[in-house]
Amino acid sequence: MPMPSPLRAVIEDFAAAPIELKIDLLVEYAGKVPPLPAHLAGQPDALEQVEECQTPFFLTTELDGQDRVRVWFDCPPEAPTTRGFAGVLSEGLNGATVEEVLAVPADFHHEMGLGAAISPLRLRGMDAILARLKGNVATHRPS
């Protein structure tokens, strides 16, 4: 199954960026994380913690009326690279189908060239975020 086109566009932007600008681009995506909607804000039990992250990181997913995925993240602004990855996922996966999200390769961030710009520990956190997100989305899989 092809990757959702918005995520493909994000990957291509990162892949085209010189290594010295990849962190800046990731920080730019940190600013694209939408705030939690009212029904999730202040509801810690509504979000799932990604315990593998060094940063307190929480997420949840929902389906809209057309069975499209909506992802939500709660991550402190003091963690710009982790929050940036949330911004990448938000930008790239919101509006995708359940099957499209589940088909995203676990290591898609390598295609972005992030391995040359951030530490392996941070990359493992990104792997864990995507794995938790996909597990959450799998609960919404149509029967």
C-alpha positions in Angstrom: 0.0 0.0 0.0 1.4 3.4 -0.9 2.4 5.8 1.8 -0.1 8.6 2.5 0.8 11.5 0.1 1.1 14.1 2.8 3.6 12.0 4.6 5.5 11.3 1.4 5.7 15.1 0.8 7.1 15.6 4.3 9.7 12.8 3.8 10.7 14.4 0.5 11.2 17.8 2.1 13.4 16.3 4.7 15.4 14.2 2.3 16.1 17.2 0.1 17.2 19.4 3.0 21.0 19.6 3.7 22.0 17.8 6.9 22.7 21.1 8.7 19.0 22.2 8.2 17.3 18.9 9.2 17.1 19.8 12.9 15.8 23.3 12.0 13.1 21.7 9.8 12.2 19.3 12.6 11.9 22.2 15.0 9.7 24.0 12.4 7.3 20.9 12.5 7.2 21.2 16.3 5.2 24.3 15.8 2.7 22.4 13.6 1.4 20.2 16.4 -2.2 21.2 16.8 -3.5 21.8 20.4 -5.6 19.1 21.9 -9.3 19.5 21.3 -11.5 20.4 24.3 -12.7 16.8 24.7 -9.1 15.6 25.3 -7.5 18.6 27.0 -7.1 18.0 30.7 -8.1 14.4 30.3 -4.9 12.5 30.9 -6.7 9.1 30.8 -7.8 9.8 27.2 -4.1 9.8 26.0 -1.7 6.9 26.0 1.9 7.5 27.2 4.8 6.5 25.1 7.0 5.4 27.9 10.0 4.7 25.7 10.4 8.4 25.1 12.8 10.4 27.4 10.2 13.2 27.2 6.7 12.9 28.6 4.9 12.1 25.4 1.2 11.2 25.0 -0.9 10.3 22.0 -4.3 9.1 20.9 -6.1 8.5 17.7 -9.7 8.9 16.5 -11.7 8.2 13.4 -13.7 11.0 11.8 -17.1 10.5 10.1 -15.4 9.2 6.9 -13.3 6.6 8.7 -10.2 8.8 8.4 -7.6 8.9 11.2 -7.0 11.9 13.3 -3.9 11.9 15.5 -3.5 13.9 18.7 -0.2 14.5 20.6 0.7 16.0 23.9 4.4 16.8 24.2 6.1 19.7 26.0 7.5 22.5 23.8 10.8 22.1 25.7 11.4 18.9 23.6 11.5 20.3 20.1 12.9 17.3 18.3 10.3 14.9 19.8 7.6 17.4 19.3 8.8 17.9 15.8 8.4 14.3 15.1 4.8 14.6 16.4 4.4 17.5 14.0 5.6 15.3 11.1 3.2 12.5 12.0 0.3 15.0 12.5 1.0 16.6 9.1 1.6 13.3 7.3 -1.1 11.0 8.8 -4.1 13.1 9.7 -6.8 12.2 7.2 -5.2 8.9 6.2 -7.1 5.6 6.3 -6.5 3.1 9.1 -4.8 0.8 6.5 -2.6 3.6 5.2 -1.4 4.4 8.7 -0.7 0.7 9.5 1.3 0.4 6.3 3.7 3.1 7.1 7.2 1.5 7.4 8.5 1.5 11.0 11.7 3.1 9.9 10.4 5.7 7.5 12.4 8.4 9.3 15.6 6.9 7.8 14.3 8.0 4.4 14.1 11.5 5.8 17.8 11.4 6.7 17.2 12.0 10.4 19.7 9.3 11.3 22.5 11.6 10.3 21.1 14.5 12.3 19.9 13.1 15.6 21.0 10.5 18.1 20.1 6.8 17.9 18.3 7.2 21.3 16.0 9.9 19.8 15.4 7.7 16.8 14.4 4.8 19.1 11.9 7.2 20.7 10.5 8.0 17.2 10.2 4.3 16.5 8.3 3.8 19.7 6.0 6.8 19.0 5.1 5.3 15.6 4.6 1.8 17.0 2.3 3.1 19.8 0.4 5.2 17.3 -0.1 2.2 14.9 -1.2 0.1 17.8 -3.7 2.7 18.8 -4.9 3.0 15.2 -5.2 -0.8 14.9 -7.9 -0.7 17.6 -10.0 1.4 15.1 -9.6 -1.1 12.3 -12.9 -1.7 10.6 -14.1 -5.3 11.0 
